[in-house]
């Protein structure tokens, strides 16, 4: 075998490895999307269980205390789920420590730290929750009963791979919205116009 033949064989192997890596990466991201959808469905069920126990959906109201911050949705829903990992999207490479954002060139960059500490534990999440004190006051006019099509959670960690936003609604449906954005995304309340 000559040196030229050896270089050609190595080049072919390198090309095949690159192609298989790309295919494996896409399969992995598809699996992450499936796990994310499963997590969001479990969180919607947890919201309904919380609502059955307390008569209202969880209303996020972060309060600063000497021990840390209390009153985030992860703390309220924790008794209704099996472990804190349900709050983390597998595609979130920061482990829930940051929001997903893109720079001017479309490259992912973490922004706005979301680390919540309470009594020595970190309460991390990859998902945005749409019901908090401000939303209830301004959009719900004090009402806490949600419309069935109201979004509860969203995940934007699939934008870099699929250009898609994942939204979990109060009625239990989980949508993958192509394009990665919607015009307006906020909680919708019964008895209050859109």
PyMOL commands that set and color helices and strands:
alter all, ss='L'
color gray80, all
select helices_A, chain A and resi 3-54+73-80+84-87+133-138+159-162
alter helices_A, ss='H'
color red, helices_A
select strands_A, chain A and resi 63-65+68-70+98-102+108-113+116-118+121-123+128-129+151-155+164-169+174-178
alter strands_A, ss='S'
color yellow, strands_A
deselect
rebuild
show_as cartoon
